[in-house]
Amino acid sequence: MRRRRGAVLAKRGRGRGPRLPRLWMVGLISLALALGVVVWKQRHRFLEPVTPKAPSIPVDKDKPVLIKVFFGSPKRQRLEAEARTIYASAHRDAQVKQAILELLKGPRSSLVAVIPTGTRLNELYIDKAGTAYVDLSDEVATRHPGGVLAERLTIGALVNTLMYNFPEITAVRLFTDGEPRDTLAGHVRTSGRLGRDRELVVRR
């Protein structure tokens, strides 16, 4: 009897033995699936499009200022001015930022946008010598169609918009995401101090 019982227990023991590894395997698979879901959700969250917020600018809404913003001429392959309204501010940089934001919005008339869609203003700084350091998002280069004329129009629109409306600005330096660029798309130099290209502007 004892031998039979021992044989039965041994048999039961052999039957139950594999259950523990199986339970561990099921638990590990469940844990891996759970972690995979968490990682996917985190990655998906970062891939979702984010609408950029316009930088906060202290302005006086009771004091409008009329400026000229330059866009592409659809027929003459040059720049033409479009009137825009910004607001006075005790901070000089605040008015200049408003002008750049109006440029980034694109034209309201039949003129043509020369700044790639999605380009954002990261930062602006004007030193004592009057050089404006403009830091734009990388879209101004990565989404640029390229070509000598197209690049000249992009640079000219920015520089002319700033230097025409703000005489204290003597030059512009362009950065993208905090880094200087040699060119936007391989044709026109953008490093160093940039001045007005008067030949690009349509005279009226």
C-alpha positions as CSV (number, residue, x, y, z in Angstrom):
1,M,0.0,0.0,0.0
2,R,2.8,2.4,0.9
3,R,4.5,1.7,-2.4
4,R,1.3,2.4,-4.3
5,R,0.7,5.6,-2.4
6,G,4.2,6.6,-3.0
7,A,3.9,5.9,-6.7
8,V,0.6,7.9,-6.8
9,L,2.2,10.9,-5.0
10,A,5.2,10.7,-7.2
11,K,3.0,10.6,-10.3
12,R,1.0,13.6,-9.0
13,G,4.2,15.4,-8.2
14,R,5.4,14.9,-11.7
15,G,2.0,16.1,-13.1
16,R,2.0,19.3,-11.0
17,G,5.7,20.1,-11.6
18,P,5.4,21.8,-15.0
19,R,2.5,24.0,-13.8
20,L,4.8,26.5,-11.9
21,P,6.9,27.3,-15.0
22,R,3.7,27.6,-17.0
23,L,2.3,30.1,-14.6
24,W,5.5,32.1,-14.7
25,M,5.5,32.1,-18.5
26,V,1.9,33.4,-18.6
27,G,2.8,36.1,-16.1
28,L,5.8,37.2,-18.1
29,I,3.8,37.3,-21.3
30,S,1.1,39.4,-19.6
31,L,3.7,41.8,-18.1
32,A,5.4,42.2,-21.5
33,L,2.0,42.9,-23.2
34,A,1.2,45.5,-20.5
35,L,4.6,47.2,-20.9
36,G,4.2,47.2,-24.7
37,V,0.8,49.0,-24.4
38,V,2.3,51.6,-22.0
39,V,5.3,52.2,-24.4
40,W,3.0,52.5,-27.4
41,K,0.8,55.0,-25.6
42,Q,3.8,57.2,-24.6
43,R,5.2,57.0,-28.2
44,H,1.8,57.8,-29.7
45,R,1.4,60.8,-27.4
46,F,4.7,62.3,-28.6
47,L,3.8,61.7,-32.3
48,E,0.5,63.5,-32.0
49,P,0.6,66.9,-33.7
50,V,0.9,69.9,-31.4
51,T,-0.4,73.3,-32.3
52,P,2.3,75.8,-31.5
53,K,1.4,78.6,-29.2
54,A,2.2,82.1,-30.2
55,P,4.7,83.7,-27.9
56,S,3.3,86.1,-25.2
57,I,4.0,89.7,-26.2
58,P,3.2,92.7,-23.9
59,V,1.5,95.3,-26.1
60,D,-0.8,98.2,-25.8
61,K,-4.0,97.4,-27.7
62,D,-5.1,101.1,-27.5
63,K,-2.1,102.2,-29.6
64,P,-2.2,100.6,-33.1
65,V,0.8,101.0,-35.4
66,L,0.6,100.6,-39.2
67,I,3.5,98.6,-40.8
68,K,4.4,97.1,-44.1
69,V,5.0,93.4,-44.4
70,F,6.6,92.0,-47.6
71,F,5.4,89.1,-49.6
72,G,6.0,87.7,-53.0
73,S,4.5,89.3,-56.1
74,P,2.7,86.7,-58.2
75,K,3.7,88.2,-61.5
76,R,6.9,90.2,-61.1
77,Q,8.9,87.7,-59.0
78,R,9.7,90.3,-56.5
79,L,8.5,91.6,-53.1
80,E,5.5,93.8,-52.5
81,A,4.3,95.3,-49.3
82,E,1.0,94.6,-47.6
83,A,-0.3,96.9,-44.8
84,R,-0.7,95.3,-41.4
85,T,-1.5,96.6,-37.9
86,I,0.6,95.8,-34.8
87,Y,0.5,97.5,-31.4
88,A,2.8,99.8,-29.5
89,S,4.8,98.4,-26.7
90,A,7.3,99.7,-24.1
91,H,9.6,96.9,-25.2
92,R,11.2,97.4,-28.7
93,D,11.5,93.7,-29.2
94,A,7.8,93.2,-28.7
95,Q,6.9,95.3,-31.7
96,V,9.5,93.6,-33.9
97,K,8.2,90.2,-32.9
98,Q,4.7,91.2,-33.9
99,A,6.0,92.2,-37.4
100,I,7.6,88.8,-37.8
101,L,4.5,87.0,-36.7
102,E,2.5,88.9,-39.3
103,L,5.0,87.8,-41.9
104,L,4.7,84.2,-40.8
105,K,0.9,84.4,-41.1
106,G,1.1,84.9,-44.8
107,P,-0.6,87.4,-47.1
108,R,-4.3,88.4,-47.0
109,S,-4.3,89.6,-50.6
110,S,-3.3,88.1,-53.9
111,L,0.4,88.2,-52.9
112,V,2.3,85.0,-52.3
113,A,3.7,83.6,-49.1
114,V,7.5,83.2,-49.2
115,I,8.0,81.7,-45.7
116,P,7.3,78.0,-45.6
117,T,4.1,76.9,-43.9
118,G,4.6,75.8,-40.3
119,T,7.6,78.1,-39.6
120,R,7.5,79.5,-36.1
121,L,9.4,82.3,-34.3
122,N,11.5,80.8,-31.5
123,E,13.2,83.9,-30.3
124,L,14.3,87.4,-31.2
125,Y,17.1,89.6,-29.8
126,I,18.4,93.0,-30.8
127,D,21.8,94.1,-29.7
128,K,23.1,97.6,-29.0
129,A,24.5,97.9,-32.5
130,G,21.1,97.3,-34.0
131,T,21.6,93.7,-35.2
132,A,18.4,91.7,-35.0
133,Y,19.0,88.0,-34.2
134,V,16.0,86.1,-35.5
135,D,15.7,82.4,-34.5
136,L,13.1,80.6,-36.6
137,S,12.0,77.0,-36.4
138,D,13.7,74.5,-38.8
139,E,10.7,74.4,-41.1
140,V,12.0,77.5,-42.8
141,A,14.7,75.4,-44.3
142,T,13.4,71.8,-44.3
143,R,10.2,72.8,-46.1
144,H,11.8,75.4,-48.4
145,P,11.3,74.7,-52.1
146,G,14.9,75.9,-52.9
147,G,16.2,77.8,-55.8
148,V,18.1,81.1,-55.9
149,L,15.1,83.4,-56.4
150,A,12.9,81.6,-53.9
151,E,15.6,81.8,-51.2
152,R,16.3,85.5,-52.0
153,L,12.6,86.2,-51.6
154,T,12.4,84.5,-48.3
155,I,15.4,86.3,-46.9
156,G,14.4,89.6,-48.5
157,A,10.9,89.4,-47.0
158,L,12.2,88.9,-43.5
159,V,15.0,91.5,-43.7
160,N,13.0,94.2,-45.5
161,T,10.0,93.8,-43.2
162,L,12.3,94.4,-40.2
163,M,14.6,97.1,-41.6
164,Y,11.8,99.1,-43.4
165,N,9.6,99.4,-40.3
166,F,12.3,99.7,-37.7
167,P,15.1,102.0,-38.8
168,E,17.1,101.2,-35.6
169,I,17.7,97.7,-37.0
170,T,20.9,97.9,-39.1
171,A,21.2,94.2,-40.0
172,V,19.6,90.8,-39.5
173,R,21.2,87.5,-38.5
174,L,19.2,84.3,-39.1
175,F,19.2,81.2,-37.0
176,T,17.1,78.0,-37.1
177,D,16.4,76.3,-33.8
178,G,19.3,78.1,-32.2
179,E,21.9,77.3,-34.8
180,P,23.3,79.6,-37.6
181,R,22.7,78.3,-41.2
182,D,25.0,78.8,-44.2
183,T,22.0,78.7,-46.6
184,L,18.3,77.8,-46.5
185,A,18.4,75.3,-49.3
186,G,21.9,75.4,-50.7
187,H,21.9,78.6,-52.9
188,V,21.9,81.9,-51.1
189,R,24.2,82.7,-48.2
190,T,22.4,83.3,-44.9
191,S,25.3,83.3,-42.5
192,G,26.6,86.6,-41.2
193,R,24.9,90.0,-41.2
194,L,22.1,90.3,-43.8
195,G,21.1,93.7,-45.2
196,R,18.1,94.9,-47.3
197,D,17.9,93.8,-50.9
198,R,16.3,96.8,-52.4
199,E,16.3,95.4,-55.9
200,L,13.7,92.8,-54.9
201,V,11.1,95.3,-53.8
202,V,8.6,96.5,-56.3
203,R,8.6,100.3,-56.5
204,R,5.3,102.1,-56.6
